[in-house]
Amino acid sequence: MALIFLPYASTMTASEIRISYDPPTGNPLGTNGWFRFGAGVLRPILNLIIKRDWRGASNLPKSGAAIVVCNHLSYVDPLTFTHFLYNNGRAPRYLGKESVFKIPLIGKVIRGAGQIPVSRESKDAIKGLEHAIAVLKAGHLLGVYPEGTLTRDENLWPMRGKTGVARLALITGAPIYPCASWGPEKVLPPYGKKLKVFPRTKVSVLMGEPLNLEHWKGKENDPVAVEEVADYVMDEITKLLEKLRGEKAPAVRFDPKKSDLPRIGNYKKARKRR
């Protein structure tokens, strides 16, 4: 499922949200019948094509509202990252682009599993933030890719992130747990269509400790503060990825706002059209 970023809204508080979700239940926490069905189909397949290198799982909270963030390398990311979370006790919720929910069977499964369709780049995108707040109010684990799309960095380092997840954390008080992943881009290259199934590919996930946002508490409507938190989130994800890759990231992070590449979608296809 393609995951989307959370839009920015000028003013919003958790108490203003009228959408509601049931608290998470089941084992792993947050699972239901459709989630178990999807996991039952996908986990054996993933186990056949990847070698798991999972670290830092002890940092994952066993219950309660929390936000997990990760770098975005491949369309396989949501599957391998959810595999990591699910096997360690949490069944996450994501916001995904609406078109994925219209795919026969796949759409039925992910909707039944509690995932949330949102229209990107539209006036209705603000509903994504409202749903995210409601999910956290209910006590779920919410997964977010702060970059909002697959990284455009030529060496696959994280890009500058969007501000939605920063503001969401400041509004709700939910902790942010940074994660980094490396290996999915070898299973399925960015915007690729050919899946590598043999030999099995090492896929690493490293989860860090929750971020300290105390300095920015109460500043969810301060654009400067929100930008600072967004940069802090990407800094911590990048540090974790440096550990997985065993090398240093570029001193200057790729900023999609300063690029002529499209903000979402397959930028490689857009280049070919020129």
DRENVEX-888505 format. One record per residue (C-alpha): residue in one letter; x, y, z. Coordinates in steps of 0.02 Angstrom, whole numbers, padded with zeros to 5 digits, always signed. Last residue first. Example, Ala and Ser with C-alpha at 12.3 -4.5 7.8 and 13.67 -1.06 7.14 Angstrom:
BEGIN
S+00684-00053+00357;A+00615-00225+00390;
This chain:
BEGIN
R+00511+00749-01063;R+00401+00594-01044;K+00549+00492-00982;R+00574+00613-00836;A+00393+00590-00780;K+00418+00402-00777;K+00568+00424-00664;Y+00468+00542-00552;N+00345+00403-00512;G+00217+00484-00399;I+00222+00630-00278;R+00307+00799-00268;P+00357+00801-00452;L+00542+00835-00483;D+00594+01016-00511;S+00694+01014-00350;K+00706+01144-00212;K+00547+01085-00127;P+00609+00905-00142;D+00752+00944-00021;F+00896+00820-00027;R+00990+00825+00138;V+01153+00920+00148;A+01296+00838+00243;P+01275+00680+00140;A+01242+00523+00244;K+01385+00434+00330;E+01423+00250+00306;G+01392+00083+00390;R+01227+00057+00299;L+01128+00003+00452;K+01212+00128+00568;E+01192+00269+00441;L+01007+00222+00429;L+00987+00252+00616;K+01067+00424+00601;T+00954+00463+00452;I+00797+00422+00549;E+00857+00536+00689;D+00892+00681+00572;M+00724+00654+00484;V+00630+00674+00648;Y+00733+00826+00697;D+00695+00908+00529;A+00507+00884+00558;V+00526+00948+00736;E+00612+01106+00674;E+00480+01132+00540;V+00343+01120+00673;A+00433+01245+00783;V+00448+01369+00640;P+00265+01347+00591;D+00203+01379+00770;N+00029+01303+00783;E+00090+01142+00864;K+00194+01240+00988;G+00125+01169+01151;K+00277+01058+01180;W+00423+01106+01067;H+00567+01084+01191;E+00483+00928+01262;L+00494+00837+01096;N+00614+00700+01154;L+00610+00564+01024;P+00564+00386+01072;E+00709+00261+01067;G+00768+00190+00903;M+00705+00052+00789;L+00819-00032+00663;V+00749-00130+00517;S+00861-00231+00402;V+00811-00332+00249;K+00936-00463+00190;T+00882-00530+00022;R+00842-00713-00012;P+00926-00782-00168;F+00806-00779-00252;V+00643-00679-00248;K+00690-00514-00329;L+00528-00428-00380;K+00523-00346-00551;K+00408-00194-00560;G+00522-00053-00508;Y+00465+00116-00442;P+00612+00112-00320;P+00695-00058-00336;L+00601-00211-00271;V+00693-00337-00163;K+00852-00233-00170;E+00760-00073-00121;P+00686-00171+00026;G+00862-00190+00097;W+00883-00047+00220;S+00756+00015+00346;A+00765+00150+00478;C+00654+00183+00627;P+00611+00333+00734;Y+00483+00313+00875;I+00374+00467+00896;P+00279+00486+01059;A+00095+00537+01058;G+00065+00709+01134;T-00087+00727+01023;I-00061+00899+00945;L+00130+00898+00955;A+00140+00723+00880;L+00022+00769+00738;R+00118+00928+00704;A+00279+00833+00679;V+00193+00699+00575;G+00121+00829+00457;T+00281+00928+00429;K+00351+00847+00273;G+00523+00768+00276;R+00686+00819+00195;M+00745+00671+00095;P+00811+00508+00168;W+00964+00432+00083;L+00930+00328-00072;N+01091+00368-00164;E+01004+00472-00297;D+00894+00557-00167;R+00715+00558-00232;T+00652+00458-00083;L+00490+00364-00108;T+00340+00470-00058;G+00275+00568+00092;E+00449+00596+00165;P+00374+00573+00339;Y+00327+00390+00309;V+00199+00362+00446;G+00140+00212+00547;L+00011+00238+00683;L+00002+00124+00836;H-00173+00131+00909;G-00234+00203+01074;A-00406+00268+01023;K-00343+00448+01029;L-00205+00393+00910;V-00328+00334+00778;A-00432+00492+00802;I-00280+00604+00774;A-00235+00508+00616;H-00414+00520+00553;E-00414+00708+00574;L-00245+00724+00491;G-00304+00623+00342;K-00461+00729+00332;I-00347+00872+00283;A-00321+00783+00116;D-00500+00825+00065;K-00446+00985-00024;S-00336+00879-00134;E-00151+00832-00150;R-00180+00657-00084;S-00353+00585-00057;V-00355+00475+00099;P-00399+00293+00129;I-00374+00226+00307;Q-00312+00054+00357;G-00420-00043+00479;A-00385-00221+00420;G-00553-00221+00330;R-00494-00075+00226;I-00333-00167+00187;V-00425-00327+00140;K-00561-00247+00035;G-00438-00140-00060;I-00330-00290-00099;L-00484-00388-00155;P-00515-00277-00306;I-00406-00120-00312;K-00509+00031-00257;F-00421+00045-00089;V-00257+00077-00180;S-00333+00229-00266;E-00367+00315-00100;K-00186+00340-00051;G-00146+00259+00114;L-00155+00315+00295;Y-00079+00181+00405;R-00131+00083+00558;P-00012-00035+00646;A-00030-00213+00712;R+00086-00218+00863;G+00171-00365+00952;N+00346-00387+00885;N+00298-00497+00737;Y+00172-00364+00685;L+00297-00221+00693;F+00432-00308+00591;H+00306-00375+00464;T+00231-00200+00454;F+00403-00135+00404;T+00426-00273+00274;L+00254-00244+00198;P+00255-00054+00203;D+00430-00050+00128;V+00393-00161-00025;Y+00344-00008-00128;S+00524+00044-00106;L+00641+00161-00014;H+00541+00259+00115;N+00625+00305+00280;C+00531+00262+00439;V+00413+00335+00569;V+00320+00249+00711;I+00188+00350+00803;A+00122+00297+00972;A-00041+00274+01064;G-00039+00141+01199;S+00021-00038+01209;K+00177-00147+01197;P+00288+00002+01156;L+00422-00039+01026;N+00594-00003+01102;S+00629-00188+01128;A+00619-00206+00939;G+00787-00118+00925;R+00854-00230+00788;W+00779-00337+00650;D+00888-00419+00519;R+00764-00532+00431;K+00819-00631+00279;I+00694-00597+00140;I+00613-00696-00001;L+00536-00847+00084;N+00494-00760+00248;L+00405-00625+00148;I+00294-00756+00066;P+00255-00839+00233;R+00212-00667+00308;L+00100-00613+00163;V-00047-00735+00167;G-00068-00755+00354;A-00034-00570+00380;G-00175-00525+00261;F-00295-00645+00348;R-00240-00587+00521;F-00273-00407+00471;W-00443-00455+00402;G-00492-00544+00563;N-00428-00408+00679;T-00260-00346+00741;G-00226-00192+00845;L-00121-00277+00978;P-00036-00430+00907;N-00138-00511+00980;G-00311-00438+00986;T-00381-00268+01031;P-00352-00088+00981;P-00475+00043+01045;D-00624+00077+00931;Y-00607+00227+00817;S-00686+00399+00823;I-00709+00548+00708;R-00769+00705+00798;I-00598+00788+00812;E-00603+00955+00903;S-00527+00883+01063;A-00368+00836+00971;T-00336+01016+00923;M-00328+01098+00752;T-00262+01260+00680;S-00173+01297+00517;A-00184+01122+00446;Y-00036+01030+00371;P-00063+00870+00278;L-00005+00700+00340;F+00106+00606+00221;I+00049+00461+00118;L+00074+00276+00111;A+00066+00171-00045;M+00000+00000+00000;
